[in-house]
Amino acid sequence: MPETLEPEIVLIYARASNGAIGHENTLPWRLPADLKRFKSLTMGKPMIMGRKTFESLPGLLPGRRHIVLTRRDSWKSEGAEIVGSVDEALATARTSATDEIAVVGGAAIYDVFRPLAHRIEVTEIHRDYPGDTFMKPLGPEWVETRRDDHPEAGENPAFSFVTYERADKAGA
Ligand SMILES: NC(=O)c1ccc[n+]([C@@H]2O[C@H](COP(=O)([O-])OP(=O)(O)OC[C@H]3O[C@@H](n4cnc5c(N)ncnc54)[C@H](OP(=O)(O)O)[C@@H]3O)[C@@H](O)[C@H]2O)c1
């Protein structure tokens, strides 16, 4: 019998130098390369998100499940799989045949899933932006295992795609 592995939990976000990740329920920047990376990291994967992030999307993202956390009994939206707890979100995501579960925000959701995450994919944007939703830098339990740097280009800020893994797992 082949061994059945638990899917990895992967947090995916973009963060400005000052920690901003959101402003007025949208992204503070327009960075096409980040949207492209988000698509390639999430395609075919079940995505877990908060109700506010779901409502900030331009629409349903094709090829991905939208598992949405809310505490509101009456909330519903076409295409959203509604869950009321972290455990229910994970149990729902695990019904997909997948090697990864993508946790895609926002800050409230990253906070509760970070202790459970195996990997974090961050787009570090090397510029400050106005924001109303912020993320702290990662603690020493996370180590950088990959970095791709991109210079400023026209209107677009410099940014880096950075992978973090747990210090006790990286290089194991
Ligand atoms: N830069 C990035 O990569 C990125 C990614 C995603 C989002 N964002 C930005 O982040 C902002 C939204 O983030 P946010 O932190 O304000 O909101 P959020 O995390 O998207 O959603 C928060 C909502 O999720 C529900 N929720 C949270 N924890 C829960 C739990 N333990 N159990 C059940 N439901 C729970 C609640 O919904 P109810 O109120 O319905 O009960 C809560 O109000 C937006 O500006 C968005 O654009 C940025």
The ligand as an ORCA input file, in Angstrom:
! r2SCAN-3c Opt
* xyz 0 1
  N      -1.235     41.039      0.508
  C      -1.786     39.845      0.487
  O      -1.160     38.850      0.123
  C      -3.228     39.689      0.928
  C      -3.839     38.430      0.879
  C      -5.168     38.324      1.306
  C      -5.834     39.450      1.752
  N      -5.208     40.635      1.769
  C      -5.870     41.848      2.263
  O      -6.158     41.660      3.641
  C      -7.360     42.380      3.966
  C      -8.347     41.426      4.599
  O      -7.774     40.838      5.744
  P      -8.506     40.806      7.160
  O      -7.568     40.261      8.173
  O      -9.135     42.138      7.402
  O      -9.747     39.820      6.882
  P      -9.797     38.241      6.487
  O      -8.778     37.496      7.274
  O      -9.797     38.104      5.020
  O     -11.262     37.881      6.977
  C     -11.617     38.058      8.323
  C     -12.932     37.364      8.543
  O     -12.746     35.940      8.488
  C     -13.618     35.321      9.431
  N     -12.789     34.638     10.421
  C     -11.555     34.985     10.856
  N     -11.105     34.090     11.761
  C     -12.062     33.155     11.881
  C     -12.173     31.960     12.671
  N     -11.175     31.559     13.502
  N     -13.296     31.232     12.559
  C     -14.302     31.613     11.717
  N     -14.255     32.723     10.943
  C     -13.136     33.482     11.043
  C     -14.472     36.438     10.029
  O     -15.558     36.578      9.124
  P     -17.012     37.151      9.570
  O     -16.807     38.591      9.887
  O     -17.864     36.915      8.356
  O     -17.454     36.321     10.757
  C     -13.547     37.630      9.905
  O     -14.217     38.880      9.932
  C      -7.841     42.989      2.658
  O      -7.355     44.310      2.549
  C      -7.189     42.126      1.598
  O      -7.015     42.803      0.370
  C      -3.912     40.784      1.371
*
